């Protein structure tokens, strides 16, 4: 059986590198791309290698970043430029294969198994991509080369910046297994802590754990973690035009300043739900559940979800369910930095539904007709043509275009 050739290309310090490329006076300096640079509560969205070495971290409040690195240069984000250079990098990748799967804006997997384009090895092909990106875009990439997506991703993280790492079937036990489990994709703090409780600290120890034990601890995700660690994962790299089936629809944002009370959180959820409701209508889907994710200003995150009594596309109902979850479950030990609300367990709009005698069908029909009118007005005159009065003030939400940025989500499998 032919061994697969999978590459993972990761653009180094992407936002900061684009800023330095656009403004050569920033080259070789400690840079942080920050939201609300004029406010002391803006946060670090990205940082250069020098800033990272000085202790600056993504998500850090700007004043704290300045304390860590007194000579730090803070610049506001230019999302349109980041999108442009992301697309240009993808065009370079497409020269080598049409099996290009983005993972966020600055990372991609490439499957070059069936065509090395005349290069004598996968390493030579990766070097060609690295050179083309540097010479044509002025940006550097780190590339992992391996026989599956998991180890290719891991390889691109091992050497930075501007480097190539090969992880093969012959050397992966020596290279990968001694690493901490947190180095592997989808092993977050909670999973790492739970594994540590059972004495599993390295990727090798995870691979040596009986799969049934991991299933007992994590459900079906435990089996996936075992496959990832053992090198047996066979997830495909999807084609560049692949569109994933819609399984949930959400919208989230990192706020320009902390949300300090229930009313501020409610207004942000209501604003975010306008987009969620619109996209549900576009896809002709209804939500039967709502999920929220809250990140505090200490960078910890919590996720809650619930079922809805009646399926819906209505933004007001989605926001109300999300806020009820928040009000009941969030302890307010810290102020809120980021909010995400998601419609889950989606069903087709025209699918039959069992109602009860307590459902106010007349109200729902009137409300849906109203939302139809709102959609028409917004499509003709813009998103802000009609909105809730409570959303007219300062919502502490950015208006710099970051909502257009594609964030890493789930790897296609």
Secondary structure, 3 states (H helix, E strand, C coil): CCCCCEEEEEECCHHHHHHHHHCHHHCCCCEEEECCCCCCCCEEEEECHHHHHCCCCCCCEHHHHHHHCCCCEEECCCHHHHHHHHHHHHHHHHCCCCCEEECCCCEEEEECCCCCCCCCCHHHHHHHHHHHHHHHHCCCEEEEEECCHHHHHHHHHHCCCCCEEECCCCCHHHHCCCCEHHHCCCCCHHHHHHHHHCCCCEHHHHHHCCHHHHHHHHCHHHHHHHHHHHCCCCCCCCCCCCCCCCCCEEEEEEEEEEECCHHHHHHHHHHHHHHHHHHHHHCCEEEEEEEEEEEECCCCEEEEEEEEEEEECCHHHHHHHHHHHHHHHCCCCCCEEEEEEEEEEEEECCCCCCCCCCCCHHHHHHHHHHHHHHHHHHHHHCHHHCCCHHHCCCCCCCCCCHHHCCCCCCCCC
